[in-house]
Amino acid sequence: MTGAGEHWSRRRLTPAIYEAAAAREPIARLGGRVLWGADVRPMYASFAEVGGLPQGGAVLDVPCGGGVAFRGVPPGAGLRYVAADLSPFMLGRARAEAARRGLDAAFARVSVDRLPFVEAAFDLVVTYNGLHCLPGPAAAVAEMARVLRPGGTLRGSAVVTGAGVRQDALVALLRRTGDFGEPGSAADLRAWLEAAGLRAGAVTVTGALACFSAVKPG
């Protein structure tokens, strides 16, 4: 992957700032409201769904960042949890967070548009605040759908365009700095999900943040 994805794989400061804010929900709430006009509480509520699988369920968390979604997995959940990211720095942060929480997870350095997993390998794929950083989000969604089993769910969040002049200006700035790839609108997000063969359920937009869930038919 080139562009913003590779940019994030090399950077440390920007990912560290993001991860530090994401790990502290009150700070994330303030930042979401100020920067994006968004209420991030639905995203944090979505983390709890990660731990809702029965024992033995398989989860792919990509890009996992520093492991913010780990908070949704209770101790002893018995899940096969794979945390994947292109950034070695963020994978190191995620390993430390998993150890702190007692989460038994496997870690993989991967490019989201070329996942090294067989088809139908996971019951749940989660992707929080990653799609807008990618140069090809539609291809990434297609790859996530490929590794989902029939009946499995893709769940996540992403910054979207079209929320307002100020938010779109910030998106444009972050694209120029290389921190964002090719984010789309909420309608684009739904189109990516449907083009990947998923049945798009809720796509809830608050400010410039969209939280979404989609199921692979079968």
Backbone hydrogen bonds, N-H to C=O, Kabsch-Sander energy under -0.5 kcal/mol:
donor,donor_aa,acceptor,acceptor_aa,energy
5,G,2,T,-0.9
7,H,3,G,-2.4
8,W,4,A,-2.6
9,S,5,G,-1.3
10,R,6,E,-1.0
10,R,7,H,-0.8
11,R,7,H,-1.6
16,A,12,R,-2.3
17,I,13,L,-2.5
18,Y,14,T,-2.5
19,E,15,P,-2.9
20,A,16,A,-2.4
21,A,17,I,-2.0
22,A,18,Y,-2.9
23,A,19,E,-2.0
24,R,21,A,-1.3
25,E,23,A,-0.6
27,I,24,R,-0.7
28,A,21,A,-0.6
28,A,24,R,-2.4
29,R,25,E,-2.8
30,L,26,P,-1.9
31,G,27,I,-3.0
32,G,28,A,-2.9
33,R,29,R,-2.0
34,V,30,L,-2.7
35,L,31,G,-2.8
36,W,31,G,-0.6
36,W,32,G,-1.4
37,G,33,R,-1.0
38,A,32,G,-2.4
40,V,38,A,-0.7
43,M,40,V,-0.7
44,Y,40,V,-1.8
45,A,41,R,-2.4
46,S,42,P,-1.5
47,F,43,M,-0.9
48,A,44,Y,-0.6
48,A,45,A,-0.9
49,E,46,S,-1.4
50,V,47,F,-1.6
51,G,47,F,-0.6
51,G,48,A,-0.6
51,G,72,G,-0.7
52,G,49,E,-1.5
53,L,50,V,-0.7
56,G,78,G,-3.3
57,G,54,P,-2.1
59,V,80,R,-2.9
60,L,124,L,-2.4
61,D,82,V,-2.8
62,V,60,L,-0.6
62,V,126,V,-2.5
64,C,61,D,-0.5
64,C,84,A,-2.5
67,G,64,C,-2.2
68,V,64,C,-0.6
70,F,67,G,-1.4
71,R,68,V,-1.1
72,G,69,A,-1.9
73,V,70,F,-2.2
77,A,74,P,-1.3
80,R,57,G,-3.3
81,Y,79,L,-1.0
81,Y,104,D,-0.6
82,V,59,V,-2.9
82,V,80,R,-0.5
83,A,81,Y,-0.5
83,A,106,A,-3.1
84,A,61,D,-2.9
84,A,82,V,-0.5
85,D,108,A,-1.9
91,L,87,S,-2.2
92,G,88,P,-2.0
93,R,89,F,-1.8
94,A,90,M,-2.7
95,R,91,L,-2.5
96,A,92,G,-1.9
97,E,93,R,-2.2
98,A,94,A,-2.7
99,A,95,R,-2.3
100,R,96,A,-2.1
101,R,97,E,-1.9
102,G,98,A,-0.9
103,L,98,A,-2.7
104,D,102,G,-0.6
105,A,103,L,-1.1
106,A,81,Y,-2.8
108,A,83,A,-2.0
110,V,85,D,-0.9
110,V,108,A,-0.8
111,S,114,R,-0.5
114,R,111,S,-2.2
117,F,115,L,-1.1
120,A,146,R,-1.8
121,A,118,V,-0.9
121,A,147,V,-0.8
122,F,147,V,-2.5
123,D,58,A,-1.8
124,L,58,A,-1.8
125,V,153,T,-2.5
126,V,60,L,-2.9
127,T,155,R,-2.1
129,N,127,T,-0.6
129,N,157,S,-1.3
130,G,157,S,-0.8
131,L,157,S,-0.5
133,C,130,G,-1.7
134,L,131,L,-1.5
140,A,136,G,-1.8
141,V,137,P,-2.5
142,A,138,A,-2.0
143,E,139,A,-1.9
144,M,140,A,-2.4
145,A,141,V,-2.4
146,R,142,A,-1.9
147,V,143,E,-1.6
148,L,145,A,-0.9
149,R,122,F,-2.7
151,G,216,K,-3.6
152,G,149,R,-2.5
153,T,123,D,-1.8
154,L,214,A,-3.1
155,R,125,V,-2.6
155,R,153,T,-0.5
156,G,212,F,-2.2
157,S,127,T,-1.7
158,A,210,A,-2.0
160,V,208,A,-2.8
161,T,184,G,-1.7
168,D,164,G,-2.6
169,A,165,V,-2.0
170,L,166,R,-1.8
171,V,167,Q,-2.3
172,A,168,D,-2.4
173,L,169,A,-2.2
174,L,170,L,-2.5
175,R,171,V,-1.9
176,R,172,A,-1.9
177,T,173,L,-1.9
178,G,175,R,-0.6
179,D,174,L,-1.5
180,F,174,L,-2.0
181,G,132,H,-2.6
182,E,134,L,-2.6
186,A,161,T,-0.6
189,L,185,S,-2.4
190,R,186,A,-2.1
191,A,187,A,-2.1
192,W,188,D,-2.6
193,L,189,L,-2.1
194,E,190,R,-2.4
195,A,191,A,-2.7
196,A,192,W,-1.4
197,G,194,E,-1.7
198,L,193,L,-2.2
199,R,215,V,-3.5
200,A,198,L,-1.0
201,G,213,S,-2.6
204,T,211,C,-2.8
205,V,203,V,-0.6
206,T,209,L,-2.8
208,A,36,W,-1.7
209,L,206,T,-2.0
210,A,158,A,-3.0
210,A,208,A,-0.5
211,C,204,T,-2.9
212,F,156,G,-2.5
213,S,202,A,-1.5
214,A,154,L,-2.4
215,V,199,R,-2.0
216,K,152,G,-2.7
